[in-house]
Amino acid sequence: MAPSDKSENSWAIIDRLREGAAAIKRDVVAVYLASRDPRVPWYAKAIAAAAAAYAVSPIDLIPDFIPVLGQLDDLVIVPLAVALAIRLIPPAIMAEHRHAAAEHKAWPDSFPAAATIICIWAAMTVGMSYLAYRAFSP
């Protein structure tokens, strides 16, 4: 194998990883859209909601500060839950939502929601600082 063949194989692997990441991103959006569809069974909606909640939750099975394992649970559990949700959603409905997700260009953003979350974190930081000051001051 010539050196250029290795280089071409490396780029092919990277391209496949990019395509896979794009497909996962599309499927996550499609599952989100499907979870809001009244034609989807309640148990598929529950799995999709649980996957989304686990993905954004600060509480993990293995804390993120543990090197490798902390991130590995997110890389295994969330995709498995999304894959299970995809299997539970009827194929015709999933195809419809995949098409809608592929056309969906921008993530929804909400300045009021972001501001609310920042205010909550700031208030918690101030509150915890005050409690720590009271507990440890002479």
TORVORO-762272 format. One line per field, with one value per residue (C-alpha): residue number from 1; z negated, y, x; chain. Coordinates in Angstrom, 2 decimals. Layout:
% TORVORO-762272
nr c(NUM; ...)
w c(Z; ...)
v c(Y; ...)
u c(X; ...)
kette c(A; ...)
% end
This chain:
% TORVORO-762272
nr c(1; 2; 3; 4; 5; 6; 7; 8; 9; 10; 11; 12; 13; 14; 15; 16; 17; 18; 19; 20; 21; 22; 23; 24; 25; 26; 27; 28; 29; 30; 31; 32; 33; 34; 35; 36; 37; 38; 39; 40; 41; 42; 43; 44; 45; 46; 47; 48; 49; 50; 51; 52; 53; 54; 55; 56; 57; 58; 59; 60; 61; 62; 63; 64; 65; 66; 67; 68; 69; 70; 71; 72; 73; 74; 75; 76; 77; 78; 79; 80; 81; 82; 83; 84; 85; 86; 87; 88; 89; 90; 91; 92; 93; 94; 95; 96; 97; 98; 99; 100; 101; 102; 103; 104; 105; 106; 107; 108; 109; 110; 111; 112; 113; 114; 115; 116; 117; 118; 119; 120; 121; 122; 123; 124; 125; 126; 127; 128; 129; 130; 131; 132; 133; 134; 135; 136; 137; 138)
w c(0.00; 1.05; -1.38; 0.66; 0.26; -3.53; -3.24; -1.00; -3.40; -6.30; -4.45; -3.52; -7.17; -8.19; -5.49; -6.67; -10.26; -9.13; -7.20; -10.22; -12.53; -10.13; -10.02; -13.82; -14.07; -11.52; -13.38; -16.72; -15.18; -13.46; -16.75; -18.43; -15.68; -15.85; -19.61; -19.03; -16.42; -17.66; -15.36; -17.28; -20.08; -23.63; -24.49; -21.58; -22.77; -26.29; -25.05; -22.91; -25.84; -28.17; -25.69; -25.30; -29.05; -29.73; -27.02; -28.55; -32.20; -34.43; -36.24; -34.53; -35.39; -35.31; -36.15; -33.33; -35.43; -35.32; -32.32; -29.28; -31.11; -31.89; -28.22; -27.08; -28.77; -26.82; -23.61; -24.22; -26.12; -24.13; -20.66; -21.88; -23.23; -19.98; -17.99; -20.16; -19.65; -15.88; -15.92; -17.89; -15.58; -12.53; -9.47; -7.34; -10.09; -10.75; -7.03; -6.99; -10.00; -8.64; -5.50; -7.60; -9.73; -6.63; -5.48; -8.95; -8.66; -11.94; -15.51; -17.28; -19.57; -22.31; -23.87; -26.74; -27.58; -27.51; -29.66; -32.15; -32.46; -32.92; -35.61; -37.43; -37.40; -38.54; -41.38; -42.46; -42.40; -44.49; -46.92; -47.34; -47.78; -50.48; -52.28; -52.07; -53.41; -56.34; -57.09; -57.02; -58.34; -61.94)
v c(0.00; 3.33; 6.27; 8.12; 5.13; 5.46; 9.17; 8.52; 5.86; 8.30; 10.91; 8.30; 7.34; 10.99; 11.56; 8.53; 9.81; 13.22; 11.62; 9.46; 12.49; 14.36; 11.38; 11.17; 14.91; 14.54; 11.54; 13.36; 16.22; 13.72; 11.90; 15.23; 16.11; 12.65; 12.89; 15.79; 13.90; 12.53; 9.48; 8.22; 5.70; 7.00; 4.57; 5.81; 9.37; 8.36; 6.83; 9.91; 12.24; 10.17; 10.24; 14.01; 14.52; 12.35; 14.15; 17.60; 16.55; 17.46; 14.15; 11.17; 7.51; 8.09; 11.68; 13.59; 14.50; 10.85; 10.75; 8.82; 6.89; 10.10; 10.95; 7.36; 6.87; 9.87; 8.44; 5.06; 5.62; 8.54; 6.99; 3.67; 5.42; 7.36; 4.12; 2.43; 5.37; 5.16; 1.44; 2.13; 4.91; 3.62; 3.71; 5.92; 8.53; 8.36; 8.83; 11.88; 13.40; 12.54; 14.47; 17.42; 17.23; 17.24; 20.45; 21.95; 24.19; 26.05; 24.94; 26.79; 29.45; 31.27; 34.29; 34.41; 30.75; 31.29; 34.41; 32.53; 29.68; 32.13; 34.00; 30.75; 29.73; 33.20; 33.17; 29.70; 30.83; 33.91; 31.87; 29.16; 31.78; 33.48; 30.19; 29.26; 32.69; 32.33; 28.79; 29.51; 33.07; 33.48)
u c(0.00; 1.47; 1.59; -1.04; -3.40; -3.21; -3.94; -6.93; -8.24; -7.91; -9.93; -12.54; -12.92; -13.23; -15.83; -17.83; -17.67; -18.94; -21.78; -22.64; -22.62; -24.89; -27.27; -27.34; -28.03; -30.85; -32.29; -32.22; -34.21; -36.52; -37.16; -37.89; -40.36; -41.90; -42.31; -44.68; -46.73; -50.08; -49.75; -46.70; -47.40; -47.03; -44.21; -42.09; -42.71; -41.66; -38.38; -37.66; -38.39; -36.22; -33.33; -33.61; -33.90; -30.86; -28.87; -29.46; -29.58; -26.65; -27.17; -25.49; -25.09; -21.33; -20.30; -18.61; -15.57; -14.42; -12.09; -13.33; -16.08; -17.97; -18.28; -18.60; -21.98; -23.34; -21.92; -23.56; -26.81; -28.22; -27.67; -29.10; -32.19; -32.60; -32.19; -34.83; -37.20; -36.62; -37.49; -40.69; -41.89; -43.80; -41.47; -43.73; -43.97; -40.23; -39.48; -41.75; -39.99; -36.52; -37.42; -38.63; -35.46; -33.24; -34.94; -34.61; -31.54; -31.24; -31.66; -34.44; -33.11; -34.85; -33.22; -35.76; -35.10; -31.32; -31.65; -33.84; -31.33; -28.45; -30.41; -31.19; -27.50; -26.44; -28.98; -27.84; -24.20; -24.95; -27.06; -24.45; -21.72; -23.77; -24.40; -20.71; -19.73; -22.15; -21.01; -17.29; -17.06; -15.91)
kette c(A; A; A; A; A; A; A; A; A; A; A; A; A; A; A; A; A; A; A; A; A; A; A; A; A; A; A; A; A; A; A; A; A; A; A; A; A; A; A; A; A; A; A; A; A; A; A; A; A; A; A; A; A; A; A; A; A; A; A; A; A; A; A; A; A; A; A; A; A; A; A; A; A; A; A; A; A; A; A; A; A; A; A; A; A; A; A; A; A; A; A; A; A; A; A; A; A; A; A; A; A; A; A; A; A; A; A; A; A; A; A; A; A; A; A; A; A; A; A; A; A; A; A; A; A; A; A; A; A; A; A; A; A; A; A; A; A; A)
% end
